[in-house]
Amino acid sequence: MNATAFLDRLKRARGYQKQIVHVENIPPREAFAGELNGTLHPTLRGTLENKGLWPLYSHQAQAIDALKDGENVIVATPAASGKSLCYNLAVLDSLLANKATKAVYIYPTKALAQDQLKGLRDLGEGLSESGKLPFNAAIFDGDTPLDERSSIKRSAQILLTNPDMLHLGILPNHKTWSRFLQGLRYVVLDESHVYRGVFGSHVSNVIRRLRRICRTYGSSPQFVLCSATIANPGELAERLTGLPLCVIDQDGAPYGGKQFAFWNPPIVDTAKSTRRSTNSEAATLFSELVSRRIRTITFVRTRRVAELVYLYARDQLKEKRPGLASRISSYRASYLPEDRRQIEKALFNGELMGVATTNALELGIDVGHLDATVITGYPGSISSAWQQAGRSGRRRDESLSILVGQDNPLDQYLMNHPEAFFGRPVESALLSPENPHVLLPHILCAAYESPLTHHDADLFGPGFAKSLEDLEDRRLVRGSGGKWYITTDVAYPAEEVKIRSTSPHNYVVVDEGSGVVLETVDEASAYYQLYPGAVYLHRGEPYLVNRLDPVSRRAYVVPNDGAYYTDARDVTDIRIRGVRQTRTAGGVEVYMGDVEVTNQVLGFKKKVPFTEATISEEYLDLPPQRFNTVALWFDVPDDFLKGVREARADLAGGLHAGEHAAIGVLPLFALCDRNDIGGVSTPLHPDTRKPQVFIYDGHPGGIGIAERGYQVIEDLWSATLRVISECPCNDGCPSCIQSPKCGNNNHPLDKEVAILMLRALCLKC
């Protein structure tokens, strides 16, 4: 596509209000070929030549050489750079030489495994004159029919699965996989940048369990990881696997170039600096692109917004290009597998011109040639934004990406400082496999798989001994002769460990009229999405939550007319359980330690679709939810405090405003989402007896975000000060100090006092 021409057309369109605040021209790049130090099987090389895949790109050749030398490897290059060929060639070359070779490919989603199997088979068909595959590759996941599983265990040479099935189905039943595990030579972790936070912490322990069981069967497989570009690929890979890896991060693939535009919704209320809805702006761009037959993927932050943007865009297309209204769809991971695959297929073959999707399509599923990406709000990390932008464009064709800013401090900071996005390196991926909330249940799973010994500490780390002691105290394991065995009271521990959430249970959404199960929602989100009175969207259709049953973990819903949607309001309290570290910064003490957080949903707002105006507020009586996590907190300067008190200014409002803005900016420094972080501020905290600002990890046990914030607190204060002081609003707005998640309805807030506090802190940094 001609991206420049399309942007120029937008600028000339009626109603354009200078929303394009920056356009970055990313130039095309020629391919850089590499040469192998060794050789590939001649049949394999011939197939590559016939398919136009030879010569290899430089990073592909480097990866294959390293694997042939016996190293573990992580390849961290951008989207569409041919990373899958790195491990496919190494595995197929080994298989052609030795049919006893086994490999397991682990993908974060079922859809990605399905997609990659097609590519693997396409490559394999060229390896024999008959076109028959010279190897047996099969998917083993929750969708695999029961009558096929035994034959897969017996005959698979390449097994494609996901961390969930490895954790829940394969490792606890490893004896039925003994032949496969004995010959296991390669373990592939594709899209490994996804394995961060709580999910990554779980997966890292699943991988350690896999390595432990492989020892039992006498195998020691090499690991191949593929990742989008992140700042710490080697560190991430080592924490995921517990092994040293060779890092390959210089991309040799060609690139067609891209126009990357920042689109800031126009201000509709100058005094309050209120901007037009991000969702409606994204929907308008989506419909405009599709109306010109530009194949587009629109990324959004939440499942609800995926449905809203799809509905808005569909309605607009019905008015201006009715023939195209049926050629767009919504997409999210919670859809039934058959629905997801139908949408993926329709997008790949061109039946669909576009989708509004959550990050479920951020990964490398082949959905054909896409020309444009619309990103609805900064996705929480520069790495993720580039991954989403990389879903559009062929290797040699120009493409367009548009980031639509939201009304929050981080998005507005980037809209006003595009250099903070385009000139900044991508973030580090954080995970915490030693988190006791994550580690202990995996130690119990390992005990079920085979008796524990002290030698397992070299796999699970220093937390192993404490976890083992805790399990023994709870009488879940018993020691005998230097080994620890699971007790008969424990049935199948893997079933109780949900690796994609710290919550062990899901709530089921049930259509009350038909009894049909629509979706599942993890327990941690249930009170925020399925409270009585909530409007829940499923495949574009609105449902009203009639009742929430905590005992059966079911939410009963009925169809709704969609005249409004809902947003939950909650309140948070925090208590200090212990201090881990302290240091002086900005003339004050900064702390990092353990806290107990209490959340309670108090009510919700009813909002008008498209305009997002508030209709009314309703109140609820729901039980509080408590969890322990890690936080950073800091004192405020004495001279600032004295000045505020003498002026009788709003100290509570200033602390609250500074807390909101800092939470909005922290994702710039840690690879996380704003929703992964919480905060509390108070003029008099009961544990410290003084004013305090807390920022905490929103997951039990913590996932490393607060620790990162503690390390870079001076930079965080400085960036937060710039966000607030440069915002043109008078008294504070969603672009600087207001938060859409504030349980206190953004009250009290004082922009000027927040600026004074941050200036006092930065003055002494």
Buried (B, 14 or more C-beta within 10 A) or exposed (E): BEBEEBBEEBEEEEEEEEBBBBBBEBEEBEBEEBEBEEEBBEBBBBBBEEEEBEBBBBBBBBBBBBBBEEBBBBBBBBBBBBBBBBBBBBBBBBBBEEEEBBBBBBBBBBBBBBBBBEBBEEBBBBBEEEEEBBBBBBBBBEEBEEEEBEEBBEEBBBBBBBBBBBBBBBBBEBEEBEBBBBBBBBBBBBBBBBBBBBBBBBBBBBBBBBBBBBBBBEBEBBBBBBBBBBBBBBBBBBBBBBBEBBBBBEBBBBBBBBBBBBBBBEBEEEEBBBBBBBBBBBBBBBBBBBBBEBBBBBBBBBBBBBBBBBBBBBBBBBEEBEEBBEBBBBBBBBBEEEBBBBBBEBBBEEEBBBBBBBBBBBBBBBBEEBBBBBBBBBBBBBBBBBBBBBBBBBBEBBBBBBBBBBBBBBBBBBBBBBEBBBEEEBBBBBBBBBBBBBBBBBBBBBBBBBBBEEEBBEBBBEBBEBBBEBBBEEEBBBEEEEBBBBBEEBEEBBEEBBBEBBBEEBBBBBBBEEEEEBBBBBBBBBBBBBBBBBBBBBBBEBBBBEEBEEEEBBBBBEBBEBEBBBBBBBBBBBBBBEEEEEEEBBBBEBBBBBBBBBBBBBBBBBBEBBEBEEEEEBEBEBEEBEBBBBBBBBBBBEEBBEBBEEEEBBBBBBBBBBBBBBBBBBBBBBBBBBBBBBBBBBBEBEEEEEBBBBBBBBBBBBBBBBBBBBBBBBBBBBBBBBBBBEBEBEBBBBBBBBBEBBBBEBEBBBBBBBBBBBBBBBEEE
